[in-house]
Amino acid sequence: MANNHFPDQRTVERVRKMYPGGTRVELVQMDDPYTRLKPSDKGTVRMVDDTGTIFVDWDSGSGLGIVYGKDQVKKL
């Protein structure tokens, strides 16, 4: 049974191709009221997991992931 909260495998593969490890990104928007990250913060993609979450080593020291369908980053 498919979980509608997560993207399908095809979408996850597309995200992995778009954001391979080492890609520099900039935060556009994050749906987390408790984070100290803010739009325009930059970081380096570490990996994309099986749920499509993009894990970023942020220049600020945070390791918070970008949740597929909730948060937004753009490639630099």
PQR file with spaces between the fields and no chain letter, atoms N, CA, C, O and H, PARSE charges and radii, in Angstrom:
ATOM       1  N    MET     1       0.843   -1.182    0.000 -0.4000 1.5000
ATOM       2  CA   MET     1       0.000    0.000    0.000 -0.0000 2.0000
ATOM       3  C    MET     1       0.887    1.244    0.000  0.5500 1.7000
ATOM       4  O    MET     1       1.799    1.362    0.819 -0.5500 1.4000
ATOM       5  N    ALA     2       0.617    2.169   -0.920 -0.4000 1.5000
ATOM       6  CA   ALA     2       1.442    3.376   -1.062 -0.0000 2.0000
ATOM       7  C    ALA     2       1.148    4.362    0.059  0.5500 1.7000
ATOM       8  O    ALA     2       0.006    4.512    0.493 -0.5500 1.4000
ATOM       9  H    ALA     2      -0.124    2.073   -1.585  0.4000 1.0000
ATOM      10  N    ASN     3       2.183    5.021    0.511 -0.4000 1.5000
ATOM      11  CA   ASN     3       2.042    6.060    1.518 -0.0000 2.0000
ATOM      12  C    ASN     3       1.956    7.398    0.789  0.5500 1.7000
ATOM      13  O    ASN     3       2.916    7.813    0.140 -0.5500 1.4000
ATOM      14  H    ASN     3       3.111    4.899    0.159  0.4000 1.0000
ATOM      15  N    ASN     4       0.827    8.068    0.892 -0.4000 1.5000
ATOM      16  CA   ASN     4       0.622    9.326    0.166 -0.0000 2.0000
ATOM      17  C    ASN     4       1.406   10.498    0.731  0.5500 1.7000
ATOM      18  O    ASN     4       1.400   11.583    0.149 -0.5500 1.4000
ATOM      19  H    ASN     4       0.047    7.731    1.420  0.4000 1.0000
ATOM      20  N    HIS     5       2.077   10.298    1.849 -0.4000 1.5000
ATOM      21  CA   HIS     5       2.858   11.376    2.442 -0.0000 2.0000
ATOM      22  C    HIS     5       4.248   11.484    1.826  0.5500 1.7000
ATOM      23  O    HIS     5       4.930   12.491    2.014 -0.5500 1.4000
ATOM      24  H    HIS     5       2.082    9.416    2.321  0.4000 1.0000
ATOM      25  N    PHE     6       4.669   10.470    1.102 -0.4000 1.5000
ATOM      26  CA   PHE     6       6.005   10.455    0.519 -0.0000 2.0000
ATOM      27  C    PHE     6       5.917   10.350   -0.995  0.5500 1.7000
ATOM      28  O    PHE     6       4.971    9.768   -1.526 -0.5500 1.4000
ATOM      29  H    PHE     6       4.115    9.651    0.949  0.4000 1.0000
ATOM      30  N    PRO     7       6.903   10.915   -1.696 -0.5600 1.5000
ATOM      31  CA   PRO     7       6.916   10.805   -3.159  0.2800 2.0000
ATOM      32  C    PRO     7       7.211    9.372   -3.591  0.5500 1.7000
ATOM      33  O    PRO     7       7.803    8.598   -2.839 -0.5500 1.4000
ATOM      34  N    ASP     8       6.790    9.024   -4.817 -0.4000 1.5000
ATOM      35  CA   ASP     8       7.071    7.689   -5.332 -0.0000 2.0000
ATOM      36  C    ASP     8       8.552    7.569   -5.715  0.5500 1.7000
ATOM      37  O    ASP     8       9.277    8.562   -5.768 -0.5500 1.4000
ATOM      38  H    ASP     8       6.310    9.653   -5.427  0.4000 1.0000
ATOM      39  N    GLN     9       8.977    6.339   -5.977 -0.4000 1.5000
ATOM      40  CA   GLN     9      10.399    6.067   -6.249 -0.0000 2.0000
ATOM      41  C    GLN     9      10.911    6.854   -7.452  0.5500 1.7000
ATOM      42  O    GLN     9      12.055    7.307   -7.456 -0.5500 1.4000
ATOM      43  H    GLN     9       8.388    5.532   -5.934  0.4000 1.0000
ATOM      44  N    ARG    10      10.071    7.018   -8.471 -0.4000 1.5000
ATOM      45  CA   ARG    10      10.476    7.772   -9.668 -0.0000 2.0000
ATOM      46  C    ARG    10      10.791    9.223   -9.318  0.5500 1.7000
ATOM      47  O    ARG    10      11.769    9.793   -9.801 -0.5500 1.4000
ATOM      48  H    ARG    10       9.141    6.650   -8.469  0.4000 1.0000
ATOM      49  N    THR    11       9.954    9.809   -8.476 -0.4000 1.5000
ATOM      50  CA   THR    11      10.171   11.191   -8.042 -0.0000 2.0000
ATOM      51  C    THR    11      11.447   11.302   -7.216  0.5500 1.7000
ATOM      52  O    THR    11      12.221   12.244   -7.388 -0.5500 1.4000
ATOM      53  H    THR    11       9.160    9.346   -8.083  0.4000 1.0000
ATOM      54  N    VAL    12      11.668   10.339   -6.315 -0.4000 1.5000
ATOM      55  CA   VAL    12      12.884   10.343   -5.490 -0.0000 2.0000
ATOM      56  C    VAL    12      14.120   10.286   -6.386  0.5500 1.7000
ATOM      57  O    VAL    12      15.089   11.006   -6.146 -0.5500 1.4000
ATOM      58  H    VAL    12      11.039    9.574   -6.175  0.4000 1.0000
ATOM      59  N    GLU    13      14.096    9.441   -7.414 -0.4000 1.5000
ATOM      60  CA   GLU    13      15.241    9.352   -8.340 -0.0000 2.0000
ATOM      61  C    GLU    13      15.456   10.667   -9.077  0.5500 1.7000
ATOM      62  O    GLU    13      16.595   11.078   -9.302 -0.5500 1.4000
ATOM      63  H    GLU    13      13.309    8.856   -7.609  0.4000 1.0000
ATOM      64  N    ARG    14      14.370   11.324   -9.451 -0.4000 1.5000
ATOM      65  CA   ARG    14      14.478   12.630  -10.121 -0.0000 2.0000
ATOM      66  C    ARG    14      15.130   13.662   -9.191  0.5500 1.7000
ATOM      67  O    ARG    14      15.991   14.432   -9.615 -0.5500 1.4000
ATOM      68  H    ARG    14      13.445   10.991   -9.268  0.4000 1.0000
ATOM      69  N    VAL    15      14.713   13.668   -7.923 -0.4000 1.5000
ATOM      70  CA   VAL    15      15.292   14.598   -6.943 -0.0000 2.0000
ATOM      71  C    VAL    15      16.783   14.287   -6.763  0.5500 1.7000
ATOM      72  O    VAL    15      17.601   15.204   -6.686 -0.5500 1.4000
ATOM      73  H    VAL    15      14.014   13.042   -7.578  0.4000 1.0000
ATOM      74  N    ARG    16      17.136   13.003   -6.698 -0.4000 1.5000
ATOM      75  CA   ARG    16      18.547   12.619   -6.542 -0.0000 2.0000
ATOM      76  C    ARG    16      19.388   13.096   -7.724  0.5500 1.7000
ATOM      77  O    ARG    16      20.529   13.522   -7.545 -0.5500 1.4000
ATOM      78  H    ARG    16      16.471   12.259   -6.760  0.4000 1.0000
ATOM      79  N    LYS    17      18.827   13.026   -8.930 -0.4000 1.5000
ATOM      80  CA   LYS    17      19.571   13.494  -10.117 -0.0000 2.0000
ATOM      81  C    LYS    17      19.704   15.014  -10.123  0.5500 1.7000
ATOM      82  O    LYS    17      20.718   15.555  -10.563 -0.5500 1.4000
ATOM      83  H    LYS    17      17.900   12.681   -9.076  0.4000 1.0000
ATOM      84  N    MET    18      18.670   15.696   -9.630 -0.4000 1.5000
ATOM      85  CA   MET    18      18.696   17.164   -9.591 -0.0000 2.0000
ATOM      86  C    MET    18      19.657   17.694   -8.521  0.5500 1.7000
ATOM      87  O    MET    18      20.285   18.738   -8.699 -0.5500 1.4000
ATOM      88  H    MET    18      17.847   15.256   -9.272  0.4000 1.0000
ATOM      89  N    TYR    19      19.760   16.959   -7.411 -0.4000 1.5000
ATOM      90  CA   TYR    19      20.549   17.420   -6.267 -0.0000 2.0000
ATOM      91  C    TYR    19      21.539   16.357   -5.804  0.5500 1.7000
ATOM      92  O    TYR    19      21.416   15.847   -4.691 -0.5500 1.4000
ATOM      93  H    TYR    19      19.250   16.111   -7.267  0.4000 1.0000
ATOM      94  N    PRO    20      22.523   16.015   -6.646 -0.5600 1.5000
ATOM      95  CA   PRO    20      23.517   15.028   -6.201  0.2800 2.0000
ATOM      96  C    PRO    20      24.383   15.600   -5.073  0.5500 1.7000
ATOM      97  O    PRO    20      24.498   16.816   -4.919 -0.5500 1.4000
ATOM      98  N    GLY    21      24.985   14.706   -4.294 -0.4000 1.5000
ATOM      99  CA   GLY    21      25.886   15.145   -3.228 -0.0000 2.0000
ATOM     100  C    GLY    21      26.912   16.126   -3.766  0.5500 1.7000
ATOM     101  O    GLY    21      27.474   15.927   -4.843 -0.5500 1.4000
ATOM     102  H    GLY    21      24.891   13.718   -4.419  0.4000 1.0000
ATOM     103  N    GLY    22      27.153   17.195   -3.000 -0.4000 1.5000
ATOM     104  CA   GLY    22      28.128   18.201   -3.403 -0.0000 2.0000
ATOM     105  C    GLY    22      27.509   19.423   -4.070  0.5500 1.7000
ATOM     106  O    GLY    22      28.185   20.432   -4.267 -0.5500 1.4000
ATOM     107  H    GLY    22      26.697   17.356   -2.125  0.4000 1.0000
ATOM     108  N    THR    23      26.211   19.336   -4.424 -0.4000 1.5000
ATOM     109  CA   THR    23      25.529   20.459   -5.061 -0.0000 2.0000
ATOM     110  C    THR    23      25.329   21.585   -4.056  0.5500 1.7000
ATOM     111  O    THR    23      24.892   21.350   -2.929 -0.5500 1.4000
ATOM     112  H    THR    23      25.662   18.516   -4.264  0.4000 1.0000
ATOM     113  N    ARG    24      25.648   22.794   -4.462 -0.4000 1.5000
ATOM     114  CA   ARG    24      25.410   23.966   -3.608 -0.0000 2.0000
ATOM     115  C    ARG    24      23.975   24.429   -3.811  0.5500 1.7000
ATOM     116  O    ARG    24      23.489   24.510   -4.940 -0.5500 1.4000
ATOM     117  H    ARG    24      26.003   22.985   -5.377  0.4000 1.0000
ATOM     118  N    VAL    25      23.300   24.734   -2.699 -0.4000 1.5000
ATOM     119  CA   VAL    25      21.912   25.176   -2.740 -0.0000 2.0000
ATOM     120  C    VAL    25      21.703   26.404   -1.863  0.5500 1.7000
ATOM     121  O    VAL    25      22.507   26.716   -0.984 -0.5500 1.4000
ATOM     122  H    VAL    25      23.695   24.669   -1.782  0.4000 1.0000
ATOM     123  N    GLU    26      20.590   27.090   -2.136 -0.4000 1.5000
ATOM     124  CA   GLU    26      20.175   28.233   -1.333 -0.0000 2.0000
ATOM     125  C    GLU    26      18.748   27.992   -0.879  0.5500 1.7000
ATOM     126  O    GLU    26      17.899   27.585   -1.671 -0.5500 1.4000
ATOM     127  H    GLU    26      19.937   26.836   -2.850  0.4000 1.0000
ATOM     128  N    LEU    27      18.482   28.242    0.398 -0.4000 1.5000
ATOM     129  CA   LEU    27      17.142   28.055    0.934 -0.0000 2.0000
ATOM     130  C    LEU    27      16.203   29.133    0.394  0.5500 1.7000
ATOM     131  O    LEU    27      16.505   30.325    0.443 -0.5500 1.4000
ATOM     132  H    LEU    27      19.172   28.572    1.041  0.4000 1.0000
ATOM     133  N    VAL    28      15.058   28.684   -0.123 -0.4000 1.5000
ATOM     134  CA   VAL    28      14.016   29.603   -0.587 -0.0000 2.0000
ATOM     135  C    VAL    28      12.957   29.730    0.498  0.5500 1.7000
ATOM     136  O    VAL    28      12.557   30.836    0.862 -0.5500 1.4000
ATOM     137  H    VAL    28      14.813   27.715   -0.164  0.4000 1.0000
ATOM     138  N    GLN    29      12.502   28.576    1.019 -0.4000 1.5000
ATOM     139  CA   GLN    29      11.439   28.568    2.023 -0.0000 2.0000
ATOM     140  C    GLN    29      11.503   27.270    2.801  0.5500 1.7000
ATOM     141  O    GLN    29      11.753   26.209    2.230 -0.5500 1.4000
ATOM     142  H    GLN    29      12.827   27.677    0.723  0.4000 1.0000
ATOM     143  N    MET    30      11.273   27.352    4.125 -0.4000 1.5000
ATOM     144  CA   MET    30      11.228   26.152    4.960 -0.0000 2.0000
ATOM     145  C    MET    30      10.005   26.224    5.865  0.5500 1.7000
ATOM     146  O    MET    30       9.760   27.241    6.514 -0.5500 1.4000
ATOM     147  H    MET    30      11.069   28.214    4.589  0.4000 1.0000
ATOM     148  N    ASP    31       9.242   25.136    5.901 -0.4000 1.5000
ATOM     149  CA   ASP    31       8.014   25.047    6.683 -0.0000 2.0000
ATOM     150  C    ASP    31       8.327   24.482    8.068  0.5500 1.7000
ATOM     151  O    ASP    31       7.837   23.415    8.437 -0.5500 1.4000
ATOM     152  H    ASP    31       9.441   24.310    5.374  0.4000 1.0000
ATOM     153  N    ASP    32       9.142   25.205    8.827 -0.4000 1.5000
ATOM     154  CA   ASP    32       9.531   24.774   10.176 -0.0000 2.0000
ATOM     155  C    ASP    32       9.663   26.018   11.047  0.5500 1.7000
ATOM     156  O    ASP    32      10.641   26.756   10.922 -0.5500 1.4000
ATOM     157  H    ASP    32       9.540   26.072    8.527  0.4000 1.0000
ATOM     158  N    PRO    33       8.694   26.263   11.928 -0.5600 1.5000
ATOM     159  CA   PRO    33       8.720   27.482   12.738  0.2800 2.0000
ATOM     160  C    PRO    33       9.860   27.539   13.750  0.5500 1.7000
ATOM     161  O    PRO    33      10.130   28.599   14.315 -0.5500 1.4000
ATOM     162  N    TYR    34      10.534   26.405   13.986 -0.4000 1.5000
ATOM     163  CA   TYR    34      11.565   26.363   15.023 -0.0000 2.0000
ATOM     164  C    TYR    34      12.989   26.451   14.483  0.5500 1.7000
ATOM     165  O    TYR    34      13.937   26.533   15.264 -0.5500 1.4000
ATOM     166  H    TYR    34      10.315   25.544   13.528  0.4000 1.0000
ATOM     167  N    THR    35      13.156   26.435   13.158 -0.4000 1.5000
ATOM     168  CA   THR    35      14.498   26.466   12.606 -0.0000 2.0000
ATOM     169  C    THR    35      15.092   27.873   12.670  0.5500 1.7000
ATOM     170  O    THR    35      14.376   28.874   12.640 -0.5500 1.4000
ATOM     171  H    THR    35      12.385   26.369   12.523  0.4000 1.0000
ATOM     172  N    ARG    36      16.395   27.914   12.756 -0.4000 1.5000
ATOM     173  CA   ARG    36      17.096   29.203   12.683 -0.0000 2.0000
ATOM     174  C    ARG    36      17.506   29.509   11.243  0.5500 1.7000
ATOM     175  O    ARG    36      17.995   30.600   10.950 -0.5500 1.4000
ATOM     176  H    ARG    36      16.976   27.100   12.779  0.4000 1.0000
ATOM     177  N    LEU    37      17.301   28.535   10.343 -0.4000 1.5000
ATOM     178  CA   LEU    37      17.601   28.778    8.935 -0.0000 2.0000
ATOM     179  C    LEU    37      16.628   29.799    8.380  0.5500 1.7000
ATOM     180  O    LEU    37      15.466   29.856    8.783 -0.5500 1.4000
ATOM     181  H    LEU    37      16.903   27.649   10.581  0.4000 1.0000
ATOM     182  N    LYS    38      17.119   30.608    7.449 -0.4000 1.5000
ATOM     183  CA   LYS    38      16.267   31.618    6.839 -0.0000 2.0000
ATOM     184  C    LYS    38      16.515   31.651    5.335  0.5500 1.7000
ATOM     185  O    LYS    38      17.560   31.209    4.858 -0.5500 1.4000
ATOM     186  H    LYS    38      18.063   30.562    7.121  0.4000 1.0000
ATOM     187  N    PRO    39      15.536   32.184    4.591 -0.5600 1.5000
ATOM     188  CA   PRO    39      15.730   32.287    3.142  0.2800 2.0000
ATOM     189  C    PRO    39      17.049   32.978    2.820  0.5500 1.7000
ATOM     190  O    PRO    39      17.437   33.942    3.480 -0.5500 1.4000
ATOM     191  N    SER    40      17.720   32.480    1.813 -0.4000 1.5000
ATOM     192  CA   SER    40      19.034   32.919    1.319 -0.0000 2.0000
ATOM     193  C    SER    40      20.202   32.201    2.003  0.5500 1.7000
ATOM     194  O    SER    40      21.344   32.345    1.565 -0.5500 1.4000
ATOM     195  H    SER    40      17.404   31.697    1.276  0.4000 1.0000
ATOM     196  N    ASP    41      19.939   31.423    3.078 -0.4000 1.5000
ATOM     197  CA   ASP    41      21.016   30.616    3.655 -0.0000 2.0000
ATOM     198  C    ASP    41      21.483   29.598    2.619  0.5500 1.7000
ATOM     199  O    ASP    41      20.692   29.091    1.823 -0.5500 1.4000
ATOM     200  H    ASP    41      19.012   31.306    3.434  0.4000 1.0000
ATOM     201  N    LYS    42      22.788   29.311    2.645 -0.4000 1.5000
ATOM     202  CA   LYS    42      23.379   28.419    1.651 -0.0000 2.0000
ATOM     203  C    LYS    42      23.989   27.191    2.313  0.5500 1.7000
ATOM     204  O    LYS    42      24.353   27.206    3.489 -0.5500 1.4000
ATOM     205  H    LYS    42      23.430   29.724    3.291  0.4000 1.0000
ATOM     206  N    GLY    43      24.089   26.122    1.514 -0.4000 1.5000
ATOM     207  CA   GLY    43      24.683   24.901    2.018 -0.0000 2.0000
ATOM     208  C    GLY    43      25.034   23.954    0.889  0.5500 1.7000
ATOM     209  O    GLY    43      24.838   24.261   -0.287 -0.5500 1.4000
ATOM     210  H    GLY    43      23.794   26.110    0.559  0.4000 1.0000
ATOM     211  N    THR    44      25.561   22.791    1.268 -0.4000 1.5000
ATOM     212  CA   THR    44      25.996   21.771    0.312 -0.0000 2.0000
ATOM     213  C    THR    44      25.205   20.488    0.563  0.5500 1.7000
ATOM     214  O    THR    44      25.138   19.996    1.690 -0.5500 1.4000
ATOM     215  H    THR    44      25.720   22.541    2.223  0.4000 1.0000
ATOM     216  N    VAL    45      24.606   19.954   -0.504 -0.4000 1.5000
ATOM     217  CA   VAL    45      23.821   18.720   -0.384 -0.0000 2.0000
ATOM     218  C    VAL    45      24.736   17.578    0.032  0.5500 1.7000
ATOM     219  O    VAL    45      25.803   17.371   -0.546 -0.5500 1.4000
ATOM     220  H    VAL    45      24.660   20.354   -1.419  0.4000 1.0000
ATOM     221  N    ARG    46      24.296   16.840    1.051 -0.4000 1.5000
ATOM     222  CA   ARG    46      25.012   15.650    1.508 -0.0000 2.0000
ATOM     223  C    ARG    46      24.441   14.416    0.802  0.5500 1.7000
ATOM     224  O    ARG    46      25.191   13.588    0.285 -0.5500 1.4000
ATOM     225  H    ARG    46      23.429   17.008    1.521  0.4000 1.0000
ATOM     226  N    MET    47      23.103   14.298    0.784 -0.4000 1.5000
ATOM     227  CA   MET    47      22.449   13.144    0.153 -0.0000 2.0000
ATOM     228  C    MET    47      20.951   13.358    0.107  0.5500 1.7000
ATOM     229  O    MET    47      20.414   14.245    0.771 -0.5500 1.4000
ATOM     230  H    MET    47      22.493   14.970    1.205  0.4000 1.0000
ATOM     231  N    VAL    48      20.277   12.527   -0.693 -0.4000 1.5000
ATOM     232  CA   VAL    48      18.812   12.496   -0.746 -0.0000 2.0000
ATOM     233  C    VAL    48      18.389   11.101   -0.276  0.5500 1.7000
ATOM     234  O    VAL    48      18.858   10.094   -0.806 -0.5500 1.4000
ATOM     235  H    VAL    48      20.714   11.806   -1.232  0.4000 1.0000
ATOM     236  N    ASP    49      17.498   11.049    0.721 -0.4000 1.5000
ATOM     237  CA   ASP    49      17.087    9.740    1.238 -0.0000 2.0000
ATOM     238  C    ASP    49      15.905    9.163    0.451  0.5500 1.7000
ATOM     239  O    ASP    49      15.465    9.749   -0.538 -0.5500 1.4000
ATOM     240  H    ASP    49      17.116   11.867    1.151  0.4000 1.0000
ATOM     241  N    ASP    50      15.399    8.018    0.895 -0.4000 1.5000
ATOM     242  CA   ASP    50      14.339    7.314    0.175 -0.0000 2.0000
ATOM     243  C    ASP    50      12.984    8.010    0.238  0.5500 1.7000
ATOM     244  O    ASP    50      12.054    7.599   -0.456 -0.5500 1.4000
ATOM     245  H    ASP    50      15.757    7.541    1.698  0.4000 1.0000
ATOM     246  N    THR    51      12.850    9.061    1.059 -0.4000 1.5000
ATOM     247  CA   THR    51      11.602    9.820    1.117 -0.0000 2.0000
ATOM     248  C    THR    51      11.706   11.108    0.301  0.5500 1.7000
ATOM     249  O    THR    51      10.761   11.896    0.263 -0.5500 1.4000
ATOM     250  H    THR    51      13.605    9.396    1.622  0.4000 1.0000
ATOM     251  N    GLY    52      12.852   11.325   -0.352 -0.4000 1.5000
ATOM     252  CA   GLY    52      13.047   12.532   -1.142 -0.0000 2.0000
ATOM     253  C    GLY    52      13.548   13.711   -0.331  0.5500 1.7000
ATOM     254  O    GLY    52      13.675   14.817   -0.855 -0.5500 1.4000
ATOM     255  H    GLY    52      13.620   10.685   -0.320  0.4000 1.0000
ATOM     256  N    THR    53      13.836   13.485    0.956 -0.4000 1.5000
ATOM     257  CA   THR    53      14.381   14.565    1.785 -0.0000 2.0000
ATOM     258  C    THR    53      15.817   14.832    1.360  0.5500 1.7000
ATOM     259  O    THR    53      16.632   13.915    1.261 -0.5500 1.4000
ATOM     260  H    THR    53      13.732   12.586    1.383  0.4000 1.0000
ATOM     261  N    ILE    54      16.112   16.103    1.110 -0.4000 1.5000
ATOM     262  CA   ILE    54      17.458   16.518    0.709 -0.0000 2.0000
ATOM     263  C    ILE    54      18.194   16.933    1.977  0.5500 1.7000
ATOM     264  O    ILE    54      17.836   17.925    2.611 -0.5500 1.4000
ATOM     265  H    ILE    54      15.449   16.848    1.190  0.4000 1.0000
ATOM     266  N    PHE    55      19.218   16.176    2.345 -0.4000 1.5000
ATOM     267  CA   PHE    55      20.002   16.523    3.529 -0.0000 2.0000
ATOM     268  C    PHE    55      21.124   17.463    3.122  0.5500 1.7000
ATOM     269  O    PHE    55      21.903   17.179    2.212 -0.5500 1.4000
ATOM     270  H    PHE    55      19.509   15.369    1.830  0.4000 1.0000
ATOM     271  N    VAL    56      21.186   18.598    3.824 -0.4000 1.5000
ATOM     272  CA   VAL    56      22.112   19.676    3.474 -0.0000 2.0000
ATOM     273  C    VAL    56      23.010   19.967    4.665  0.5500 1.7000
ATOM     274  O    VAL    56      22.552   20.048    5.805 -0.5500 1.4000
ATOM     275  H    VAL    56      20.553   18.829    4.563  0.4000 1.0000
ATOM     276  N    ASP    57      24.303   20.123    4.380 -0.4000 1.5000
ATOM     277  CA   ASP    57      25.227   20.653    5.386 -0.0000 2.0000
ATOM     278  C    ASP    57      25.217   22.160    5.191  0.5500 1.7000
ATOM     279  O    ASP    57      25.920   22.691    4.330 -0.5500 1.4000
ATOM     280  H    ASP    57      24.676   20.057    3.455  0.4000 1.0000
ATOM     281  N    TRP    58      24.417   22.841    5.995 -0.4000 1.5000
ATOM     282  CA   TRP    58      24.272   24.289    5.862 -0.0000 2.0000
ATOM     283  C    TRP    58      25.533   24.999    6.338  0.5500 1.7000
ATOM     284  O    TRP    58      26.181   24.553    7.285 -0.5500 1.4000
ATOM     285  H    TRP    58      23.846   22.409    6.693  0.4000 1.0000
ATOM     286  N    ASP    59      25.879   26.091    5.690 -0.4000 1.5000
ATOM     287  CA   ASP    59      27.073   26.856    6.061 -0.0000 2.0000
ATOM     288  C    ASP    59      26.993   27.337    7.509  0.5500 1.7000
ATOM     289  O    ASP    59      28.022   27.580    8.139 -0.5500 1.4000
ATOM     290  H    ASP    59      25.353   26.454    4.920  0.4000 1.0000
ATOM     291  N    SER    60      25.778   27.475    8.040 -0.4000 1.5000
ATOM     292  CA   SER    60      25.578   27.937    9.419 -0.0000 2.0000
ATOM     293  C    SER    60      25.868   26.834   10.442  0.5500 1.7000
ATOM     294  O    SER    60      25.912   27.093   11.645 -0.5500 1.4000
ATOM     295  H    SER    60      24.942   27.278    7.528  0.4000 1.0000
ATOM     296  N    GLY    61      26.069   25.589    9.952 -0.4000 1.5000
ATOM     297  CA   GLY    61      26.342   24.479   10.864 -0.0000 2.0000
ATOM     298  C    GLY    61      25.160   23.546   11.042  0.5500 1.7000
ATOM     299  O    GLY    61      25.321   22.457   11.592 -0.5500 1.4000
ATOM     300  H    GLY    61      26.034   25.378    8.975  0.4000 1.0000
ATOM     301  N    SER    62      23.986   23.935   10.597 -0.4000 1.5000
ATOM     302  CA   SER    62      22.796   23.083   10.706 -0.0000 2.0000
ATOM     303  C    SER    62      22.888   21.922    9.721  0.5500 1.7000
ATOM     304  O    SER    62      23.567   22.015    8.698 -0.5500 1.4000
ATOM     305  H    SER    62      23.854   24.820   10.151  0.4000 1.0000
ATOM     306  N    GLY    63      22.203   20.834   10.038 -0.4000 1.5000
ATOM     307  CA   GLY    63      22.144   19.684    9.138 -0.0000 2.0000
ATOM     308  C    GLY    63      20.705   19.359    8.764  0.5500 1.7000
ATOM     309  O    GLY    63      20.415   18.258    8.296 -0.5500 1.4000
ATOM     310  H    GLY    63      21.652   20.758   10.869  0.4000 1.0000
ATOM     311  N    LEU    64      19.802   20.318    8.972 -0.4000 1.5000
ATOM     312  CA   LEU    64      18.383   20.104    8.734 -0.0000 2.0000
ATOM     313  C    LEU    64      18.097   19.788    7.275  0.5500 1.7000
ATOM     314  O    LEU    64      18.648   20.413    6.369 -0.5500 1.4000
ATOM     315  H    LEU    64      20.038   21.212    9.352  0.4000 1.0000
ATOM     316  N    GLY    65      17.223   18.802    7.063 -0.4000 1.5000
ATOM     317  CA   GLY    65      16.876   18.375    5.716 -0.0000 2.0000
ATOM     318  C    GLY    65      15.746   19.187    5.103  0.5500 1.7000
ATOM     319  O    GLY    65      14.932   19.782    5.810 -0.5500 1.4000
ATOM     320  H    GLY    65      16.775   18.294    7.799  0.4000 1.0000
ATOM     321  N    ILE    66      15.711   19.199    3.779 -0.4000 1.5000
ATOM     322  CA   ILE    66      14.663   19.856    3.001 -0.0000 2.0000
ATOM     323  C    ILE    66      13.616   18.787    2.676  0.5500 1.7000
ATOM     324  O    ILE    66      13.909   17.834    1.954 -0.5500 1.4000
ATOM     325  H    ILE    66      16.372   18.715    3.205  0.4000 1.0000
ATOM     326  N    VAL    67      12.407   18.938    3.202 -0.4000 1.5000
ATOM     327  CA   VAL    67      11.355   17.947    3.039 -0.0000 2.0000
ATOM     328  C    VAL    67      10.650   18.148    1.695  0.5500 1.7000
ATOM     329  O    VAL    67      10.176   19.240    1.380 -0.5500 1.4000
ATOM     330  H    VAL    67      12.169   19.712    3.788  0.4000 1.0000
ATOM     331  N    TYR    68      10.595   17.065    0.911 -0.4000 1.5000
ATOM     332  CA   TYR    68       9.967   17.121   -0.400 -0.0000 2.0000
ATOM     333  C    TYR    68       8.504   17.549   -0.267  0.5500 1.7000
ATOM     334  O    TYR    68       7.753   16.995    0.536 -0.5500 1.4000
ATOM     335  H    TYR    68      10.980   16.178    1.167  0.4000 1.0000
ATOM     336  N    GLY    69       8.110   18.546   -1.070 -0.4000 1.5000
ATOM     337  CA   GLY    69       6.729   19.009   -1.073 -0.0000 2.0000
ATOM     338  C    GLY    69       6.392   20.025   -0.006  0.5500 1.7000
ATOM     339  O    GLY    69       5.296   20.586   -0.011 -0.5500 1.4000
ATOM     340  H    GLY    69       8.720   18.996   -1.722  0.4000 1.0000
ATOM     341  N    LYS    70       7.313   20.275    0.911 -0.4000 1.5000
ATOM     342  CA   LYS    70       7.074   21.242    1.998 -0.0000 2.0000
ATOM     343  C    LYS    70       8.032   22.430    1.928  0.5500 1.7000
ATOM     344  O    LYS    70       7.610   23.584    2.010 -0.5500 1.4000
ATOM     345  H    LYS    70       8.204   19.819    0.915  0.4000 1.0000
ATOM     346  N    ASP    71       9.326   22.135    1.774 -0.4000 1.5000
ATOM     347  CA   ASP    71      10.377   23.153    1.779 -0.0000 2.0000
ATOM     348  C    ASP    71      10.896   23.365    0.358  0.5500 1.7000
ATOM     349  O    ASP    71      10.645   22.554   -0.533 -0.5500 1.4000
ATOM     350  H    ASP    71       9.669   21.198    1.706  0.4000 1.0000
ATOM     351  N    GLN    72      11.618   24.461    0.160 -0.4000 1.5000
ATOM     352  CA   GLN    72      12.156   24.746   -1.173 -0.0000 2.0000
ATOM     353  C    GLN    72      13.588   25.236   -1.099  0.5500 1.7000
ATOM     354  O    GLN    72      13.940   26.061   -0.255 -0.5500 1.4000
ATOM     355  H    GLN    72      11.822   25.120    0.884  0.4000 1.0000
ATOM     356  N    VAL    73      14.418   24.705   -2.012 -0.4000 1.5000
ATOM     357  CA   VAL    73      15.767   25.207   -2.221 -0.0000 2.0000
ATOM     358  C    VAL    73      15.944   25.420   -3.721  0.5500 1.7000
ATOM     359  O    VAL    73      15.173   24.911   -4.534 -0.5500 1.4000
ATOM     360  H    VAL    73      14.132   24.035   -2.697  0.4000 1.0000
ATOM     361  N    LYS    74      16.981   26.187   -4.068 -0.4000 1.5000
ATOM     362  CA   LYS    74      17.343   26.311   -5.476 -0.0000 2.0000
ATOM     363  C    LYS    74      18.833   26.045   -5.606  0.5500 1.7000
ATOM     364  O    LYS    74      19.619   26.323   -4.701 -0.5500 1.4000
ATOM     365  H    LYS    74      17.608   26.601   -3.407  0.4000 1.0000
ATOM     366  N    LYS    75      19.199   25.493   -6.770 -0.4000 1.5000
ATOM     367  CA   LYS    75      20.608   25.213   -7.028 -0.0000 2.0000
ATOM     368  C    LYS    75      21.351   26.518   -7.286  0.5500 1.7000
ATOM     369  O    LYS    75      20.812   27.465   -7.858 -0.5500 1.4000
ATOM     370  H    LYS    75      18.560   25.267   -7.505  0.4000 1.0000
ATOM     371  N    LEU    76      22.597   26.533   -6.849 -0.4000 1.5000
ATOM     372  CA   LEU    76      23.445   27.706   -7.121 -0.0000 2.0000
ATOM     373  C    LEU    76      24.378   27.394   -8.264  0.5500 1.7000
ATOM     374  O    LEU    76      25.178   28.243   -8.657 -0.5500 1.4000
ATOM     375  H    LEU    76      23.035   25.763   -6.385  0.4000 1.0000
